[in-house]
Amino acid sequence: FEKVETMLFYCDDTAALQQARAEEWLPLLPDWRGRQALGYRNILDQNLCAAAYLLLRFACAQNGFYELPGFQYGENGKPFFSPEGERLQFNLSHCCEGAACGIAKTAIGVDMQELVDDYEALWDMVCSAGEKRWIRCSGEPVRAFTKLWAMKEAYVKCLGSGLGDALPQLDFSAFLGQWGAFRQHVFSVWDIEKAVLVQCTKEMDARLVRVPYERLLLQS
């Protein structure tokens, strides 16, 4: 893992993900992840949960590591490798538009969020007053709100703090539009057709890699 590059792998192959079958991906997952995926009632959610893990396998394989170590969980449920956690950090996310996995040598948080059309129904739970003003003036309020929400989720996941219920108090308004470091953390933000991808680390120059669903199934 010494040469791990900060990268975000994602799959937004929605047609394939909607048609995927458990018998395709279940043999590629450890028992615990298979049970976790099948625990979702909605079939698409099952497929997305599986795809996020397969992206992690794919990301590790790209760095020459073909057998994943065991997992441990932090106080607020953030997973990490043991005993490899100090050398490779990862984070997973999925939404109805796809799945994502980020890897880095330092703490990392990832969020993939579909565009939120009815953002005003949610922004009291997410935004400060200054952030609401920024969204109104953005020219693209739906994408601006989605981007802000995903950035906050990625930041909280990077910290592993479990502060999701305190998002309005996490005020990004002085940071928005400048895209520098926020409390020594750097955000990489990508717009895809119907979603936003955000990766939060302490490292610059994250690279984005799109992976078709069929390629995830080719892993041995």
N, C-alpha and C positions, 0 to 999 in steps of 0.2 A: 504493500500500500504506500510505499515511500513516494511514489511519483503520481499519486492520485491527483487528478485535475478536477476542479470544482465544476460540476456539470449538472444539468437538469435533463432527465430523460422523460419523455411523455408520449402517450398514445391517445390520439383523438379520433381513432378509427371507429366512429360511432356506429356505422352500419354493421361492421364486423362484431363489435362489442354487443350490440343488441341481439345478434343472431348466434352468439357463442353458446356452447353447451358445456355443462360441467364436466362431462367425460373428456373434453379436450384438455382442460387445464388442471383438473383435479390430480392426475398422476404427477404433475410437475410441482405440486405444492407439498410442504410438510403437513402432517396430520392436523396440527393446531391451526395452521392458516386455512386449510380446507374446511375445517369446522367453522372457523370464523366467517369465511365467505358464504358458506351454506346457511349460516345463521341469519342472513338477510332474507327478508320475505320476498323482495322484488328481484327477479332474475337478473335485470340489468345491474343492480347493486352487487349481486353475487359476482358477476363477471368483472365489474370494475375493481372490486376488492382483490380478486385474483390477479387482474392485470397489474395492479400496483406492486404486488409482490414479485410478479414475473419481471417487471421493470427493474426491481432491485437486483434480481439474479442477473439480468442482462447487464446492468451497470457494473456489477462486480466482475463479471466475465470480461468486460472490456478492459478491466484493469488487471487481468490475469489471475483472478481469484474465482475458482469454479465451484468451490464448496463453501457455502455460507456457514459462519460460526453460529453458535447458539445466541439467543436473544436474552437480554435483561430489560427491565423497565424501570424508569425513574420514578420519583415520588408521585408525579402527576401523570404517569402512564406513557411517557415518551420512550419508545423502544431504542435500544442501541445494541451493538455487537459486544459480546463478552467472550474472550478477553481482548478483542480487537478494537474496542471502542476508542482508544486513544489514537489509533492510526487511521480509522475510517469512520466517519459519521454519515448518517443517512436520515432521510425523512420522506414519508409517503403521503400522498393525498389523492383523493378522487372525487369527482362530481359527476353529474349526469352527462357532461360533455367529454369525459375521459379520465385518465389516471396519470399520475406523475410520481417520479422518484428523483430526489436530489442527493448527490454525494459530495463530500468535501473532507478535508483533513481536520477541520474545526467544526464546532457546533453549527447546525444547519436547521432551518425551518422551511417548509415548502407548503404552498397552498395553491390549489387549482379550483377556480370558482366560475361557474356559469354566470353569464350576464344577468343581473337582477333588474328586471323591468320595473317592478313595484318597489323601488328602493326607498321611497318615502315611508313605507310601512315598517321599515327596518332601521332607518338611520338613527333613531333615538337610542337604539341598543348598540350602535357602532360608533357614532360620530360626535365630536365636540361641536360647539357652535361655530368655531372658525373653520372646521372641516366642512360643515354644511354650506358655508358661504363659498368655499372653494368649489364644491360640487356644483352649486347653482351657476357659478360663473365659468365653468369649464367648457361649455359648448357641447359636451357629451356627458350629461349627468349620469346616465345609466352605466357607462363604462368607467367614469370617474369614481362613482360609488363602489362599483365592483372591485376596481383596482385598490382603492383604499382599504376596503374590508379584507381583501386577500393579503395586503401588506401587513395589516395588523395581526391577522391569524398566523402568517409566516413568522413574524417577529416573536409572538408569544410561543409558538412551537419551537423556535430556535432557543429561546430561553428555557423551555421546559417548565414554565412557571404556572401553567394552568390558570391564567388570568383572563380567560375568555369572557367572563361576565363583567369585566372592568374596562372594556374597549373604549367607551367614551372618555375615560380618564387618561387614556393613552393618546395624547394629543400630537398628531403629526402636522398640524396646520402650518407651523413655521418651516417645516421640512419639504412640504409638497411643492412641486414645481422646480425645486433646486436639485433634487436627486443626489445629494451628497450622502455622507454617513449620518446615521441617526443613532446616537449613544454608542458609537463605535461599531455599528452594524451597517452593512451595505446591502442594498436591495437590487436584485436583478428582476426586471418586470417585462413580461412579454404579452402582447395582445395576439390572441388567435381568434378565429372567426367568431365563435360564440362564447368565448371564455377568456379568462385572464390567468396567467401563470406568474407566480412570484416565488423567488428564492431569497432567503435572508441568511447571510453568513458574515464573517469578519474578513472575507477575502473578496478581491475584485475579480472582474473578468470571468464570470460564469459563462459556460457555453451551453446552448440549447440543442438537444438532439431529439428529433421525432422518430419514433419506432413504430412501424406498422404492427398490428396485432398478430398477423401471421408469422412475423419474425420472432415474436415472443414464444410461439409454440415450437420453434425449431431448436430451442435449447435442449441439450441432452441432459 
